[in-house]
Amino acid sequence: MVEELMVALWRLEAERPDKPCSLARLSKQAGLPMSVLRRQLTLLEEAGLLTLALDDGGITGTVYSSPAGRQLAAAMMR
């Protein structure tokens, strides 16, 4: 599940490099319910692979890969 999520984020960031990825867009791309997505993103943020920014109330937000996260996703694509 983590691999698919990192690759989905990498692809979305490649499509729109100047914009952060919304949680809704990533949830749809990865095929994960928002509750599962949020738990996985929290773990990946703690591991230093991405940055998660939640809006007021924690309902919506954005996410972007760290340099280490981009390297990991690129390696998974090979």
C-alpha positions as CSV (number, residue, x, y, z in Angstrom):
1,M,0.0,0.0,0.0
2,V,2.8,2.4,0.8
3,E,4.5,1.7,-2.5
4,E,1.3,2.5,-4.4
5,L,0.8,5.7,-2.4
6,M,4.3,7.0,-3.0
7,V,4.2,6.2,-6.7
8,A,0.7,7.9,-7.0
9,L,2.1,11.0,-5.3
10,W,5.2,11.0,-7.5
11,R,3.0,10.8,-10.6
12,L,0.7,13.6,-9.5
13,E,3.7,15.8,-8.6
14,A,5.2,15.1,-12.1
15,E,1.9,16.2,-13.8
16,R,1.7,19.4,-11.8
17,P,5.2,20.2,-10.5
18,D,4.4,23.8,-9.3
19,K,1.4,22.8,-7.2
20,P,1.0,20.8,-4.0
21,C,-1.2,17.7,-4.3
22,S,-4.6,17.8,-2.6
23,L,-5.5,14.9,-0.3
24,A,-8.7,14.4,-2.4
25,R,-6.8,14.1,-5.6
26,L,-4.3,11.7,-4.0
27,S,-7.0,9.6,-2.5
28,K,-8.7,9.2,-5.9
29,Q,-5.4,8.5,-7.7
30,A,-4.3,5.9,-5.1
31,G,-7.7,4.4,-4.8
32,L,-7.7,4.7,-1.0
33,P,-10.4,5.9,1.3
34,M,-9.5,9.2,3.0
35,S,-9.2,7.6,6.5
36,V,-6.7,5.0,5.2
37,L,-4.8,7.7,3.2
38,R,-4.5,10.0,6.2
39,R,-3.1,7.2,8.4
40,Q,-0.5,6.2,5.7
41,L,0.5,9.8,5.1
42,T,1.0,10.4,8.8
43,L,3.4,7.4,8.9
44,L,5.2,8.6,5.8
45,E,5.6,12.1,7.2
46,E,7.1,10.7,10.4
47,A,9.5,8.7,8.3
48,G,10.6,12.0,6.5
49,L,9.3,11.0,3.1
50,L,6.7,13.7,2.7
51,T,5.2,16.8,4.2
52,L,1.5,16.9,5.1
53,A,-0.3,20.2,5.6
54,L,-3.8,20.0,6.9
55,D,-6.3,22.9,6.7
56,D,-8.4,24.1,9.6
57,G,-10.3,21.2,11.1
58,G,-8.1,18.6,9.5
59,I,-10.6,17.8,6.8
60,T,-8.7,18.9,3.7
61,G,-5.0,19.5,3.0
62,T,-2.1,19.1,0.7
63,V,0.9,16.9,0.6
64,Y,4.3,16.9,-1.2
65,S,7.2,14.6,-1.3
66,S,10.5,15.3,0.4
67,P,13.7,14.7,-1.6
68,A,14.0,11.3,0.1
69,G,10.4,10.5,-0.8
70,R,11.0,11.4,-4.5
71,Q,14.1,9.2,-4.6
72,L,12.2,6.3,-3.1
73,A,9.2,6.7,-5.5
74,A,11.6,6.9,-8.5
75,A,13.4,3.8,-7.4
76,M,10.0,2.0,-7.1
77,M,9.1,3.0,-10.7
78,R,12.1,1.1,-12.1
